[in-house]
Amino acid sequence: MRNLKLIISREYLARVRNKTFIVMTFLSPLIFVGMIMLIAYLSMLNSTDQKIIGIHDDTGIFAEEFKDGEQVQYLDLSEKDLQLARTQVLENEYFGLIHISPLNSISGKPDTIEFFGKETPGFGTIENIEKTISDKLTRKQLIDKGIDVSEIDKARADVSVDIQNFSGEKSSRMSNYIKMFFGGAAGYLLMMFIIIYGNMVMRSVIEEKTNRIIEIIVSSVKPFQLLLGKVLGTSLAGLTQFVVWVILGSVLLLGLSTFLGIDPMAAQTPATMAMENAGNPKINQLVIDILKLPYASLLSFFVIYFIGGYFLYSSVYAAIGAAVDSETDTQQFMFPVILPLILGIYVGFFSVVENPHGTVSTIFSFIPFTSPIVMLMRIPFGVPWYEILISIIILIGTNFAVLWLSAKIYRVGILMYGKKPSYKELYKWLKY
């Protein structure tokens, strides 16, 4: 036990005292927060930039339907020749020009609706143009057929479905996407941590093996203790770095937003900007759904699954490092290791969001090589405690099994030089 503590202490201190580790620990939150503030600042600048769009309406009925907004101003150029209108828009550097051709005598619709501009307009802009023309054209055709449009407007019934569970707890229709965002972010972050710190363990093993230091270490320490100490020491270093990132990032984000007067939430999509309304009960419900997310349990299980997933993959990374002489030789073994992580991400984003409690999502949240990612994505949706418990037990049991197998490869591989082993030879090492 004393040797294990010494190995853990050595590996931990070697990581946290490394200049690169220190720099990235304090630099990463600065870069991340800086990117958020930059995006927010640019979004604020973009929101104040008003676009001018010219309209050349050959029908004479659509131009007046386009209403100016906070970010868009429409300019009627219908009285001018089309070519002159295009020239004016180009010379004045307007955003673009909408050209609506005359109505077809048979269909009653314009033959062509064109948008001229230096750049492709956003989806929201095109959608607004199409909706404006479509609504006006529909009303015109109804009037032409002798239908009283005012009566249709009076009879129009707006239906809104309130979503709630059987206990009466309400939620918004965006609730699943909010949960998926937070769960997906946690799962993706976990995957990146596993890959980054797993590679640390592998590089450490390769370095000690290349320098022949490992021959001296194993003379006084059992290979299993050495492997376990490396994994534990590096995991503690990773947790330390993660805690520093969370604390420093939160302080920087709060401090800079207060000092610079920039709202980090200013980076909004057109959809959220269109929905933004303080008095809208749907928006209020959306805010409530965000506040009701199980942040404490999500953070707690993130730590649990980070440790479990990291132990599992780090054992494999250490075995790979012991089996080869350089990082170049590791490529043939890396794809089978990374594949379950990628599969977990894909299953999470394509299955969990649609059916978080479905068969596929449930099965992959029990498979130990994918459960750290998939289960984290499922937790915001509300997972029964027994499923989480079963998943953790399977993960812990698999950790011991993989650690034992990796130790057998590690024991043989750390003293093997000058040869890149095949999968067949690795299987033979397991029998020693």
LINNOR-V158023 format. One record per residue. N is the residue number from 1. RES is the residue in one letter. PSI is psi in whole degrees, 0 to 359 (none if undefined). BURIAL is I if it has 9 or more other C-alpha atoms within 8 Angstrom, else O. D_FIRST is the distance of its C-alpha to the first C-alpha in whole Angstrom. Layout:
n={N | N}
res={RES | RES}
psi={PSI | PSI}
burial={BURIAL | BURIAL}
d_first={D_FIRST | D_FIRST}
This chain:
n={1 | 2 | 3 | 4 | 5 | 6 | 7 | 8 | 9 | 10 | 11 | 12 | 13 | 14 | 15 | 16 | 17 | 18 | 19 | 20 | 21 | 22 | 23 | 24 | 25 | 26 | 27 | 28 | 29 | 30 | 31 | 32 | 33 | 34 | 35 | 36 | 37 | 38 | 39 | 40 | 41 | 42 | 43 | 44 | 45 | 46 | 47 | 48 | 49 | 50 | 51 | 52 | 53 | 54 | 55 | 56 | 57 | 58 | 59 | 60 | 61 | 62 | 63 | 64 | 65 | 66 | 67 | 68 | 69 | 70 | 71 | 72 | 73 | 74 | 75 | 76 | 77 | 78 | 79 | 80 | 81 | 82 | 83 | 84 | 85 | 86 | 87 | 88 | 89 | 90 | 91 | 92 | 93 | 94 | 95 | 96 | 97 | 98 | 99 | 100 | 101 | 102 | 103 | 104 | 105 | 106 | 107 | 108 | 109 | 110 | 111 | 112 | 113 | 114 | 115 | 116 | 117 | 118 | 119 | 120 | 121 | 122 | 123 | 124 | 125 | 126 | 127 | 128 | 129 | 130 | 131 | 132 | 133 | 134 | 135 | 136 | 137 | 138 | 139 | 140 | 141 | 142 | 143 | 144 | 145 | 146 | 147 | 148 | 149 | 150 | 151 | 152 | 153 | 154 | 155 | 156 | 157 | 158 | 159 | 160 | 161 | 162 | 163 | 164 | 165 | 166 | 167 | 168 | 169 | 170 | 171 | 172 | 173 | 174 | 175 | 176 | 177 | 178 | 179 | 180 | 181 | 182 | 183 | 184 | 185 | 186 | 187 | 188 | 189 | 190 | 191 | 192 | 193 | 194 | 195 | 196 | 197 | 198 | 199 | 200 | 201 | 202 | 203 | 204 | 205 | 206 | 207 | 208 | 209 | 210 | 211 | 212 | 213 | 214 | 215 | 216 | 217 | 218 | 219 | 220 | 221 | 222 | 223 | 224 | 225 | 226 | 227 | 228 | 229 | 230 | 231 | 232 | 233 | 234 | 235 | 236 | 237 | 238 | 239 | 240 | 241 | 242 | 243 | 244 | 245 | 246 | 247 | 248 | 249 | 250 | 251 | 252 | 253 | 254 | 255 | 256 | 257 | 258 | 259 | 260 | 261 | 262 | 263 | 264 | 265 | 266 | 267 | 268 | 269 | 270 | 271 | 272 | 273 | 274 | 275 | 276 | 277 | 278 | 279 | 280 | 281 | 282 | 283 | 284 | 285 | 286 | 287 | 288 | 289 | 290 | 291 | 292 | 293 | 294 | 295 | 296 | 297 | 298 | 299 | 300 | 301 | 302 | 303 | 304 | 305 | 306 | 307 | 308 | 309 | 310 | 311 | 312 | 313 | 314 | 315 | 316 | 317 | 318 | 319 | 320 | 321 | 322 | 323 | 324 | 325 | 326 | 327 | 328 | 329 | 330 | 331 | 332 | 333 | 334 | 335 | 336 | 337 | 338 | 339 | 340 | 341 | 342 | 343 | 344 | 345 | 346 | 347 | 348 | 349 | 350 | 351 | 352 | 353 | 354 | 355 | 356 | 357 | 358 | 359 | 360 | 361 | 362 | 363 | 364 | 365 | 366 | 367 | 368 | 369 | 370 | 371 | 372 | 373 | 374 | 375 | 376 | 377 | 378 | 379 | 380 | 381 | 382 | 383 | 384 | 385 | 386 | 387 | 388 | 389 | 390 | 391 | 392 | 393 | 394 | 395 | 396 | 397 | 398 | 399 | 400 | 401 | 402 | 403 | 404 | 405 | 406 | 407 | 408 | 409 | 410 | 411 | 412 | 413 | 414 | 415 | 416 | 417 | 418 | 419 | 420 | 421 | 422 | 423 | 424 | 425 | 426 | 427 | 428 | 429 | 430 | 431 | 432}
res={M | R | N | L | K | L | I | I | S | R | E | Y | L | A | R | V | R | N | K | T | F | I | V | M | T | F | L | S | P | L | I | F | V | G | M | I | M | L | I | A | Y | L | S | M | L | N | S | T | D | Q | K | I | I | G | I | H | D | D | T | G | I | F | A | E | E | F | K | D | G | E | Q | V | Q | Y | L | D | L | S | E | K | D | L | Q | L | A | R | T | Q | V | L | E | N | E | Y | F | G | L | I | H | I | S | P | L | N | S | I | S | G | K | P | D | T | I | E | F | F | G | K | E | T | P | G | F | G | T | I | E | N | I | E | K | T | I | S | D | K | L | T | R | K | Q | L | I | D | K | G | I | D | V | S | E | I | D | K | A | R | A | D | V | S | V | D | I | Q | N | F | S | G | E | K | S | S | R | M | S | N | Y | I | K | M | F | F | G | G | A | A | G | Y | L | L | M | M | F | I | I | I | Y | G | N | M | V | M | R | S | V | I | E | E | K | T | N | R | I | I | E | I | I | V | S | S | V | K | P | F | Q | L | L | L | G | K | V | L | G | T | S | L | A | G | L | T | Q | F | V | V | W | V | I | L | G | S | V | L | L | L | G | L | S | T | F | L | G | I | D | P | M | A | A | Q | T | P | A | T | M | A | M | E | N | A | G | N | P | K | I | N | Q | L | V | I | D | I | L | K | L | P | Y | A | S | L | L | S | F | F | V | I | Y | F | I | G | G | Y | F | L | Y | S | S | V | Y | A | A | I | G | A | A | V | D | S | E | T | D | T | Q | Q | F | M | F | P | V | I | L | P | L | I | L | G | I | Y | V | G | F | F | S | V | V | E | N | P | H | G | T | V | S | T | I | F | S | F | I | P | F | T | S | P | I | V | M | L | M | R | I | P | F | G | V | P | W | Y | E | I | L | I | S | I | I | I | L | I | G | T | N | F | A | V | L | W | L | S | A | K | I | Y | R | V | G | I | L | M | Y | G | K | K | P | S | Y | K | E | L | Y | K | W | L | K | Y}
psi={322 | 319 | 322 | 318 | 320 | 319 | 315 | 314 | 317 | 314 | 320 | 311 | 325 | 326 | 309 | 340 | 352 | 133 | 318 | 318 | 315 | 315 | 312 | 330 | 319 | 336 | 323 | 312 | 324 | 315 | 315 | 311 | 321 | 319 | 318 | 314 | 324 | 315 | 317 | 318 | 315 | 325 | 321 | 320 | 320 | 327 | 336 | 351 | 109 | 132 | 141 | 122 | 124 | 152 | 124 | 97 | 107 | 344 | 331 | 10 | 347 | 332 | 319 | 347 | 341 | 113 | 140 | 146 | 189 | 328 | 351 | 133 | 129 | 138 | 119 | 115 | 24 | 330 | 343 | 162 | 147 | 318 | 320 | 322 | 318 | 319 | 318 | 316 | 319 | 315 | 323 | 1 | 42 | 164 | 323 | 181 | 129 | 124 | 121 | 118 | 166 | 158 | 139 | 133 | 335 | 306 | 336 | 13 | 155 | 139 | 320 | 143 | 114 | 151 | 119 | 131 | 160 | 332 | 160 | 126 | 159 | 165 | 319 | 322 | 312 | 318 | 320 | 319 | 312 | 318 | 318 | 313 | 319 | 315 | 316 | 318 | 321 | 314 | 321 | 316 | 325 | 318 | 318 | 331 | 6 | 18 | 132 | 106 | 327 | 324 | 325 | 318 | 321 | 324 | 349 | 129 | 120 | 125 | 131 | 125 | 122 | 125 | 127 | 158 | 181 | 344 | 359 | 5 | 121 | 158 | 162 | 164 | 344 | 4 | 316 | 321 | 326 | 313 | 321 | 324 | 311 | 318 | 318 | 320 | 317 | 316 | 316 | 319 | 320 | 316 | 316 | 319 | 317 | 315 | 315 | 308 | 332 | 319 | 328 | 314 | 315 | 315 | 324 | 317 | 315 | 319 | 314 | 324 | 318 | 320 | 358 | 15 | 329 | 329 | 326 | 320 | 315 | 349 | 339 | 352 | 140 | 141 | 323 | 317 | 320 | 316 | 313 | 320 | 321 | 315 | 313 | 316 | 317 | 324 | 320 | 322 | 320 | 317 | 321 | 314 | 319 | 316 | 317 | 318 | 314 | 312 | 309 | 319 | 317 | 316 | 315 | 316 | 316 | 316 | 313 | 320 | 324 | 317 | 316 | 347 | 30 | 128 | 117 | 338 | 8 | 341 | 83 | 151 | 160 | 328 | 314 | 327 | 323 | 330 | 348 | 114 | 117 | 325 | 2 | 120 | 331 | 320 | 319 | 319 | 325 | 317 | 319 | 319 | 322 | 318 | 334 | 354 | 143 | 72 | 319 | 313 | 324 | 318 | 319 | 312 | 334 | 315 | 316 | 311 | 333 | 313 | 313 | 312 | 321 | 315 | 315 | 307 | 328 | 325 | 318 | 317 | 319 | 320 | 319 | 316 | 323 | 333 | 342 | 171 | 345 | 163 | 333 | 324 | 351 | 347 | 324 | 339 | 346 | 323 | 313 | 335 | 315 | 334 | 313 | 325 | 315 | 319 | 321 | 319 | 314 | 317 | 319 | 311 | 331 | 340 | 317 | 316 | 327 | 317 | 85 | 339 | 17 | 175 | 313 | 311 | 318 | 314 | 313 | 341 | 353 | 333 | 121 | 330 | 345 | 345 | 323 | 327 | 309 | 318 | 322 | 323 | 332 | 332 | 316 | 338 | 353 | 92 | 134 | 143 | 326 | 329 | 319 | 318 | 314 | 317 | 316 | 319 | 315 | 319 | 316 | 315 | 318 | 325 | 313 | 319 | 312 | 322 | 320 | 316 | 318 | 324 | 324 | 317 | 319 | 319 | 322 | 317 | 327 | 343 | 11 | 128 | 154 | 10 | 133 | 111 | 154 | 173 | 328 | 318 | 323 | 323 | 322 | 323 | 328 | 338 | 346 | none}
burial={O | O | O | I | I | O | I | I | I | I | I | I | O | O | I | I | O | O | O | O | I | I | O | O | I | I | O | I | I | I | O | I | I | O | O | I | I | O | I | I | I | O | I | I | O | O | O | O | O | I | I | I | I | I | I | I | I | I | I | O | O | I | I | O | I | O | O | O | O | O | I | I | I | I | O | I | I | I | O | O | O | O | O | O | I | I | O | O | I | O | O | O | O | I | I | I | I | I | I | I | I | I | I | I | O | O | O | O | O | I | O | O | I | O | O | I | I | O | O | O | O | O | O | O | O | I | O | O | O | O | O | I | I | O | O | I | I | O | I | O | I | I | I | O | O | O | O | O | I | O | O | O | O | O | O | O | O | O | O | O | O | O | O | I | O | O | O | O | O | I | I | I | O | O | I | I | O | I | I | I | O | I | I | I | O | I | I | I | O | I | I | O | I | I | I | O | I | I | I | I | I | I | I | O | I | I | O | I | I | I | O | O | I | I | I | O | O | I | O | O | I | O | I | I | I | I | I | I | I | I | I | I | I | I | I | I | I | I | O | O | I | O | O | I | I | O | O | I | I | O | O | I | I | O | O | I | I | O | O | O | O | I | O | I | O | I | I | I | O | O | O | O | O | O | O | O | O | O | O | O | O | O | I | I | I | I | O | O | I | I | O | O | O | O | O | O | O | I | O | O | I | I | O | O | I | I | I | I | I | I | I | I | I | I | I | I | I | I | I | I | I | I | I | I | I | I | I | O | I | I | O | O | O | O | O | O | I | I | O | I | I | O | I | I | I | I | I | I | I | O | I | I | I | O | O | I | I | I | O | O | I | I | O | I | I | I | I | I | I | I | I | I | I | I | I | I | I | I | I | I | O | O | I | O | O | O | O | I | O | I | I | I | O | I | I | I | O | I | I | O | O | I | I | I | I | I | I | I | I | I | I | I | I | I | O | O | O | O | O | O | I | O | O | O | O | I | O | O | I | I | O | O}
d_first={0 | 4 | 5 | 5 | 6 | 9 | 10 | 11 | 12 | 14 | 15 | 16 | 18 | 20 | 21 | 23 | 24 | 26 | 30 | 30 | 28 | 29 | 33 | 32 | 30 | 33 | 36 | 35 | 36 | 39 | 40 | 40 | 42 | 44 | 45 | 46 | 48 | 50 | 50 | 51 | 54 | 55 | 56 | 58 | 60 | 61 | 62 | 64 | 66 | 69 | 70 | 73 | 74 | 78 | 80 | 83 | 84 | 87 | 87 | 88 | 86 | 82 | 82 | 82 | 80 | 77 | 76 | 74 | 71 | 68 | 67 | 70 | 74 | 77 | 80 | 83 | 84 | 86 | 90 | 89 | 89 | 86 | 86 | 86 | 84 | 81 | 82 | 82 | 78 | 77 | 79 | 78 | 74 | 74 | 71 | 73 | 77 | 77 | 80 | 81 | 84 | 87 | 87 | 88 | 91 | 90 | 86 | 87 | 84 | 83 | 83 | 80 | 78 | 77 | 74 | 75 | 72 | 70 | 67 | 66 | 66 | 63 | 63 | 64 | 67 | 68 | 67 | 69 | 72 | 72 | 72 | 75 | 77 | 76 | 77 | 80 | 81 | 81 | 83 | 86 | 86 | 86 | 89 | 91 | 91 | 92 | 89 | 88 | 85 | 85 | 85 | 82 | 80 | 81 | 80 | 77 | 74 | 70 | 68 | 64 | 62 | 59 | 56 | 54 | 52 | 53 | 52 | 54 | 52 | 53 | 52 | 53 | 54 | 52 | 49 | 47 | 47 | 46 | 43 | 43 | 42 | 40 | 38 | 38 | 37 | 34 | 34 | 35 | 33 | 30 | 31 | 31 | 28 | 26 | 28 | 28 | 24 | 24 | 26 | 24 | 21 | 23 | 25 | 22 | 21 | 25 | 25 | 22 | 24 | 27 | 26 | 24 | 21 | 19 | 21 | 19 | 16 | 15 | 16 | 13 | 11 | 11 | 13 | 12 | 9 | 11 | 13 | 11 | 10 | 14 | 15 | 13 | 14 | 18 | 18 | 17 | 20 | 22 | 22 | 23 | 26 | 27 | 27 | 29 | 31 | 32 | 33 | 35 | 37 | 38 | 39 | 41 | 42 | 44 | 45 | 46 | 48 | 50 | 50 | 52 | 54 | 52 | 51 | 48 | 50 | 53 | 52 | 54 | 55 | 59 | 58 | 56 | 59 | 61 | 60 | 59 | 61 | 60 | 62 | 61 | 60 | 58 | 56 | 55 | 54 | 52 | 50 | 50 | 48 | 46 | 45 | 44 | 41 | 38 | 36 | 33 | 32 | 33 | 31 | 28 | 28 | 28 | 25 | 23 | 25 | 24 | 20 | 21 | 24 | 22 | 19 | 21 | 23 | 21 | 19 | 23 | 23 | 21 | 22 | 25 | 24 | 23 | 26 | 29 | 29 | 31 | 31 | 35 | 33 | 31 | 35 | 35 | 32 | 32 | 35 | 33 | 30 | 32 | 35 | 33 | 33 | 36 | 37 | 36 | 37 | 41 | 40 | 39 | 43 | 45 | 44 | 42 | 45 | 48 | 46 | 43 | 43 | 44 | 43 | 42 | 40 | 38 | 37 | 36 | 34 | 32 | 31 | 28 | 29 | 32 | 31 | 29 | 32 | 35 | 33 | 33 | 37 | 38 | 36 | 39 | 41 | 40 | 38 | 37 | 34 | 33 | 34 | 31 | 29 | 30 | 29 | 26 | 25 | 26 | 24 | 21 | 21 | 23 | 20 | 17 | 20 | 21 | 17 | 17 | 21 | 20 | 17 | 20 | 22 | 20 | 19 | 22 | 24 | 22 | 24 | 27 | 30 | 33 | 33 | 33 | 32 | 34 | 33 | 34 | 32 | 29 | 30 | 30 | 26 | 25 | 26 | 25}
